[in-house]
Amino acid sequence: MRCGSSGSTTSTAESSSVEGRVPSTGASLSRSLISVTACDSARSALQVSHRSSLPVFTIGVMRISIASDSLDGVAPILASEIEKRGHTVIPHGAVTDERADWAWCCSRAAEDVASGAADQAVVCCWTGTGASIAANKVPGVRAALCVDAATAAGARRWNDANVLAISLRLTSAPLLAEILDAWFAGSPSSEEGDQANIAYLSEMEN
């Protein structure tokens, strides 16, 4: 049995004798209706499968503060990758004329988030560790060092992370794209337990 482009279904055996003949029983009509429904369901499944394979991006423009202590690895393309996703960039560190040491530039980007000058930040150093440590010293900042897309998605969902830390040593250009897509597509969990954890972090800072 095959699905025709018009949505009707006809078996090979039936096609030669169906012309000029009206189904004489309700069973024949029921079989036809079931066949049409099955083909429509198959088309819908294929359409959903196709949509799910497309890239997912966040809706809306955000201000993203970025910082790197060097121009190694993906640092030179970080701003353009973020802008490609529709967001605006506030640069710090080696990508500008500011002081590029990781403690200075990464904390500066994190301060943009804490003050409201930026919605989120992406901070980089060779391992990503120093960048995340510096950012997390700023009250209100939850920086997460992410080495893959799954970690980035989890950081946004379960930790409501607002600063993404990147390792320039480990992150290739294709991997950076995957991490950014997952990060920007993510949103905080609405589960009571997850929200309680975030609230407790704020209590610890006061």
C-alpha positions as CSV (number, residue, x, y, z in Angstrom):
1,M,0.0,0.0,0.0
2,R,1.3,3.5,-0.8
3,C,0.4,7.1,0.1
4,G,-0.6,9.2,-2.9
5,S,0.3,12.9,-3.1
6,S,-3.4,13.8,-2.9
7,G,-3.8,12.0,0.5
8,S,-5.8,9.1,-1.0
9,T,-4.6,5.5,-0.7
10,T,-5.1,2.6,-3.1
11,S,-3.6,-0.8,-3.2
12,T,-2.0,-2.1,-6.5
13,A,-4.6,-4.9,-6.7
14,E,-7.6,-2.6,-6.2
15,S,-6.4,0.1,-8.6
16,S,-7.3,-2.0,-11.7
17,S,-10.9,-2.6,-10.6
18,V,-11.9,0.3,-8.5
19,E,-13.0,2.6,-11.4
20,G,-16.8,2.6,-11.9
21,R,-17.4,0.7,-8.7
22,V,-18.9,2.0,-5.5
23,P,-18.0,0.2,-2.2
24,S,-21.0,-2.0,-1.4
25,T,-20.3,-2.4,2.3
26,G,-19.4,-0.2,5.2
27,A,-16.3,-2.4,5.8
28,S,-14.7,-1.2,2.5
29,L,-15.3,2.4,3.4
30,S,-13.9,1.9,6.9
31,R,-10.7,0.3,5.5
32,S,-10.3,3.3,3.1
33,L,-10.6,5.7,6.0
34,I,-8.2,3.8,8.1
35,S,-5.7,3.8,5.3
36,V,-6.0,7.6,4.7
37,T,-5.5,8.2,8.5
38,A,-2.4,6.0,8.6
39,C,-0.8,7.9,5.7
40,D,-1.6,11.2,7.2
41,S,-0.1,10.1,10.5
42,A,3.1,8.9,8.7
43,R,3.4,12.3,7.0
44,S,3.0,14.1,10.3
45,A,5.7,11.9,11.9
46,L,8.1,12.7,9.1
47,Q,7.4,16.4,9.4
48,V,8.0,16.4,13.2
49,S,11.2,14.4,12.7
50,H,12.4,16.9,10.1
51,R,11.7,19.8,12.4
52,S,13.4,18.2,15.4
53,S,16.6,17.9,13.4
54,L,16.8,21.7,12.7
55,P,19.0,24.0,14.8
56,V,17.3,25.6,17.8
57,F,18.0,29.2,18.6
58,T,16.7,31.5,21.3
59,I,14.0,34.0,20.5
60,G,14.9,37.6,21.3
61,V,18.1,39.7,21.4
62,M,20.3,39.5,24.5
63,R,23.4,41.6,25.5
64,I,26.2,39.1,26.0
65,S,29.4,40.3,27.7
66,I,32.5,38.3,26.6
67,A,36.0,38.0,27.9
68,S,39.1,36.1,27.0
69,D,42.7,36.3,28.4
70,S,44.2,35.5,25.1
71,L,43.4,35.2,21.4
72,D,44.1,31.4,21.3
73,G,41.7,28.8,20.0
74,V,38.1,30.0,19.4
75,A,38.6,33.4,21.1
76,P,38.8,35.4,17.8
77,I,35.5,33.9,16.5
78,L,33.5,34.1,19.8
79,A,32.0,37.5,19.1
80,S,30.9,36.7,15.6
81,E,29.4,33.3,16.6
82,I,27.3,35.1,19.3
83,E,26.3,37.9,16.9
84,K,25.4,35.3,14.3
85,R,22.8,34.0,16.7
86,G,21.2,37.5,16.9
87,H,22.7,38.8,20.1
88,T,24.8,41.9,20.8
89,V,28.3,41.6,22.3
90,I,30.1,43.6,25.0
91,P,33.8,42.7,24.7
92,H,36.5,42.6,27.4
93,G,40.1,41.4,27.8
94,A,42.2,40.3,24.8
95,V,39.5,41.0,22.3
96,T,39.8,44.7,23.3
97,D,42.5,47.0,24.6
98,E,41.6,46.2,28.2
99,R,43.7,44.3,30.7
100,A,43.7,40.7,29.5
101,D,44.6,38.7,32.7
102,W,41.8,36.2,33.3
103,A,41.0,37.4,36.9
104,W,40.5,41.0,35.6
105,C,38.7,40.5,32.3
106,C,36.5,37.6,33.3
107,S,35.3,39.3,36.5
108,R,34.6,42.4,34.5
109,A,32.3,40.5,32.1
110,A,30.6,38.9,35.1
111,E,30.1,42.3,36.7
112,D,28.2,43.3,33.6
113,V,25.7,40.5,34.3
114,A,25.4,41.4,38.0
115,S,24.8,45.0,37.3
116,G,22.3,44.5,34.5
117,A,24.6,45.9,31.8
118,A,24.5,42.4,30.2
119,D,22.0,39.6,30.2
120,Q,24.6,36.8,30.2
121,A,28.3,36.4,29.7
122,V,30.8,34.1,28.0
123,V,34.3,34.0,29.6
124,C,37.3,32.1,28.3
125,C,40.8,31.1,29.4
126,W,43.1,28.3,28.4
127,T,41.5,25.7,30.6
128,G,38.3,27.6,31.4
129,T,38.9,27.0,35.2
130,G,40.3,30.5,36.0
131,A,37.6,32.2,33.9
132,S,34.8,30.4,35.9
133,I,36.5,31.0,39.3
134,A,36.9,34.8,38.6
135,A,33.3,35.0,37.3
136,N,31.9,33.2,40.3
137,K,33.5,35.7,42.7
138,V,30.9,38.2,41.6
139,P,27.7,38.1,43.7
140,G,24.7,37.0,41.7
141,V,26.8,35.2,39.1
142,R,26.5,31.5,38.5
143,A,29.2,30.6,36.0
144,A,29.4,27.1,34.5
145,L,32.5,25.6,32.8
146,C,31.0,23.7,29.9
147,V,32.9,21.3,27.6
148,D,30.0,20.1,25.6
149,A,26.4,20.9,24.6
150,A,24.8,18.6,27.1
151,T,26.6,20.3,30.0
152,A,25.6,23.7,28.7
153,A,22.0,22.7,28.5
154,G,22.1,21.2,32.0
155,A,23.8,24.3,33.4
156,R,21.0,26.5,32.0
157,R,18.2,24.2,33.1
158,W,19.2,23.0,36.6
159,N,21.7,25.7,37.7
160,D,20.1,28.8,36.1
161,A,23.7,29.6,35.0
162,N,24.1,33.1,33.6
163,V,27.8,32.9,32.7
164,L,29.2,30.4,30.3
165,A,32.9,29.5,30.8
166,I,34.8,28.0,27.9
167,S,38.1,26.2,27.6
168,L,40.2,27.6,24.7
169,R,42.3,24.4,24.9
170,L,39.4,21.9,24.5
171,T,36.8,23.8,22.4
172,S,36.9,23.6,18.6
173,A,34.9,25.8,16.4
174,P,32.2,23.2,15.7
175,L,32.0,22.3,19.4
176,L,31.7,26.0,20.3
177,A,28.7,26.3,17.9
178,E,27.0,23.3,19.6
179,I,27.7,24.7,23.1
180,L,26.3,28.1,22.2
181,D,23.2,26.7,20.6
182,A,22.5,24.6,23.6
183,W,23.2,27.5,26.0
184,F,21.0,30.0,24.2
185,A,18.2,27.5,23.7
186,G,18.1,26.6,27.4
187,S,16.0,28.1,30.1
188,P,15.8,27.6,33.9
189,S,13.8,24.8,35.4
190,S,10.5,25.6,37.0
191,E,10.7,22.6,39.4
192,E,10.4,23.5,43.0
193,G,13.6,21.7,44.0
194,D,15.7,23.4,41.3
195,Q,14.4,26.8,42.2
196,A,15.1,26.2,45.9
197,N,18.7,25.4,45.2
198,I,19.1,28.7,43.3
199,A,17.4,30.7,46.0
200,Y,19.7,29.1,48.6
201,L,22.7,30.3,46.6
202,S,21.4,33.9,46.9
203,E,20.9,33.4,50.7
204,M,24.5,32.3,51.0
205,E,25.7,35.6,49.4
206,N,23.8,37.8,51.8
